[in-house]
């Protein structure tokens, strides 16, 4: 599977991740399984944001309401690994519902993209190839 992503979106996520370190940054991805067209930075509501992330529930509910009203579709989620390892952790797998949503993980100046399902890394994440678009 392949997913297109704007270079501007990818670079903005990397910048947000770097600025949040040593805390994990997180947010939403907009678009669909074939193309990520937008993103948002949300507050990390985790009790220990240096080792975990939790997307701010208020921001998520607002985005879900907007989606239902014809706004941008939530394609998935993104977060950073300040350790520099952009691969899903066992904790990520425990948090992810097998709903087919995309998960972008930024770390060490790199990003990887995954689809949450049944199988793959930690029994939850299948890799998705990213195609960076010039914009």
C-alpha positions, 0 to 999 in steps of 0.5 A: 500500500502507498499513501501520498503526503504533502512535503509541507505536511511532513516537514511541519510534523517533523518541526512540531516533533522537534520543538516538543522534545523531550516530550512526545508531540501528537495530532491528527492526520486529515485525508484518506488512505491514499493521501494525507492532505492536512494535519493538526497539532493537538495537546498531549494529554498523557500523564507522562508526555515524555514517554506516552502520548494521548491526543487531547480528547477535546480536539479529537471530538471537535475534529470528529464533529467537523468531519460529520458536518462535512469538514476534513476527514480524519485519516489517522493520527501522528505522534513523535518518538523523542528517542529518535526511533520512528517505529511503533512501540508495544505501547503504541500497539496497545493503544491502537484500535484495529480500525484501518486508520493511519499512524505516522510516527516521527523520530530522529528526523525520519517518519514512518507510516502504518495502518492499524489492523490485525497483524504486522509489527506488534500484531497491530501495524502494517507498514505503508509506503509514503510518497512525498509530494512536492508542493 
